[in-house]
């Protein structure tokens, strides 16, 4: 053994001509060749910008995968496994939020030197971000117009528009367990964005205050609140990163930029789970 050199163990496979390798399993050839800076001459920091957004899209793909599965499991009354999916989503959200600190190393001057190469592209056009919002209840039919040039993305959002949300699935699970969920809520038009329903507040108050509440339902309520808190933390970090990088410039996709992102902070997925806090213990 050479000093300072770790020898490859004899049992370690080195020939992958006829076997699955790490790179082929992960399709790294395509992933690592998918970064195509558009600035000319190519600006060093554009690679950071591209990879930041590509990795975010990969995490969003997994978030959507887990939220779809949690909805399916709620429909099957498999609450424990549904909560496992939500726990994974929350862990991903923390990673997504922390990623803004990497993009935060991009100074206004550096970004200005290649921002023009983005053309009209914008994070506003992320179909997976919209899909996550749809499955959580923030639906907006006109958002489909943004994706008419991308048939697969358009179809995915159109399908999610017509499907129940994770919150719908949870409320239906509560109804099957004997909780008094109004019939018109269970039969609501799921293509519409969720709006606050005051009659659900006493239902959640019972869940929070009763000693007889199955732990899984109590935990599900808290997990959904965690999920929304995490989403708002992500939105806020996005807002602050944009503010420190471009100030109050108009967004590349045509939005008002920082002011547009500020309005997103007013959006809520599960308003009754916040309203009930005022009633608990009264």
Protein Blocks (a to p, Z undefined) as FASTA:
>chain_A
ZZhiacddfklcfbfklcccfklmnommmmmmmcccfbdcddfklmmmmmmmmmmmmmmm
mmmmmmmmmmmmmmnopaklmmmmmmmmmmmmmmmmmmmmmmmmpcfklmmmmmmmnmma
cfklmmklmmmmmmnopacfklmmmmmmmmklmmmmmmmmmpccfklmmmmmmmmnopac
dfklmmmcfkbccdddfklmmmmmmmmmpmklcfklmmmmmmmmmmmmmmmmmmmmmmmm
mmmmnomaccfkopahjmmmmmmmmpcfblmlmmmmmmgoZZ
